[in-house]
Amino acid sequence: EGKLTGIFVDADLRRLLEGGDAGLLDRPVAEVMTRDPKRVRVGMLASEALHVINEYHIDELPVVDDRDRAVGLVDVQDLIEVGLAQP
């Protein structure tokens, strides 16, 4: 159905690599992704996305449509670049 079921970002990969799992790169991403991640809906304000990012201490936040399909991604670095967040 195209619905967002999980997310896997560079920080997830770093944590897993630090764990020393030799077979990590042979595992399906579905086994290691963050299931049911925090998300924002299309049309929400950037300030609302920043609030979620700050509240949950995350760097990437999927943007979904009304059917929960991923349509974009808000990265904290993007918010820093436009002056909504500080490094």
ROLO-453384 format. One line per field, with one value per residue (C-alpha): residue number from 1; residue in three letters; chain; x, y, z. Coordinates in steps of 0.1 Angstrom, whole numbers. Layout:
<sites>
seq NUM,...
type ALA,...
mol A,...
u X,...
v Y,...
w Z,...
</sites>
This chain:
<sites>
seq 1,2,3,4,5,6,7,8,9,10,11,12,13,14,15,16,17,18,19,20,21,22,23,24,25,26,27,28,29,30,31,32,33,34,35,36,37,38,39,40,41,42,43,44,45,46,47,48,49,50,51,52,53,54,55,56,57,58,59,60,61,62,63,64,65,66,67,68,69,70,71,72,73,74,75,76,77,78,79,80,81,82,83,84,85,86,87
type GLU,GLY,LYS,LEU,THR,GLY,ILE,PHE,VAL,ASP,ALA,ASP,LEU,ARG,ARG,LEU,LEU,GLU,GLY,GLY,ASP,ALA,GLY,LEU,LEU,ASP,ARG,PRO,VAL,ALA,GLU,VAL,MET,THR,ARG,ASP,PRO,LYS,ARG,VAL,ARG,VAL,GLY,MET,LEU,ALA,SER,GLU,ALA,LEU,HIS,VAL,ILE,ASN,GLU,TYR,HIS,ILE,ASP,GLU,LEU,PRO,VAL,VAL,ASP,ASP,ARG,ASP,ARG,ALA,VAL,GLY,LEU,VAL,ASP,VAL,GLN,ASP,LEU,ILE,GLU,VAL,GLY,LEU,ALA,GLN,PRO
mol A,A,A,A,A,A,A,A,A,A,A,A,A,A,A,A,A,A,A,A,A,A,A,A,A,A,A,A,A,A,A,A,A,A,A,A,A,A,A,A,A,A,A,A,A,A,A,A,A,A,A,A,A,A,A,A,A,A,A,A,A,A,A,A,A,A,A,A,A,A,A,A,A,A,A,A,A,A,A,A,A,A,A,A,A,A,A
u 0,31,26,56,65,100,131,168,192,230,228,211,239,266,249,247,283,295,277,301,275,296,265,249,252,236,204,173,167,133,151,171,150,131,95,66,89,78,64,47,20,21,11,24,46,84,82,60,85,112,92,90,127,136,111,123,160,160,177,154,116,96,68,37,5,-30,-27,6,28,62,65,95,120,128,164,175,204,178,161,195,202,170,176,148,172,206,235
v 0,23,32,42,12,22,43,35,64,68,69,36,21,36,21,-13,-13,-3,-35,-57,-77,-94,-104,-70,-61,-94,-87,-73,-36,-46,-64,-34,-3,17,6,31,62,96,115,147,152,173,208,210,239,236,248,218,195,211,206,168,166,183,164,130,139,127,142,130,131,115,136,116,122,116,79,76,73,89,120,137,140,169,168,189,202,217,235,248,260,281,295,277,257,262,237
w 0,1,38,59,81,92,87,86,88,91,129,130,108,131,162,146,133,168,181,161,143,116,95,98,61,51,71,55,64,78,106,117,108,134,130,132,133,144,114,104,79,47,54,90,97,99,135,143,127,148,179,172,163,196,217,205,199,163,133,104,103,75,60,50,32,44,35,55,24,26,5,20,48,72,83,112,91,67,95,107,71,69,104,123,145,159,156
</sites>
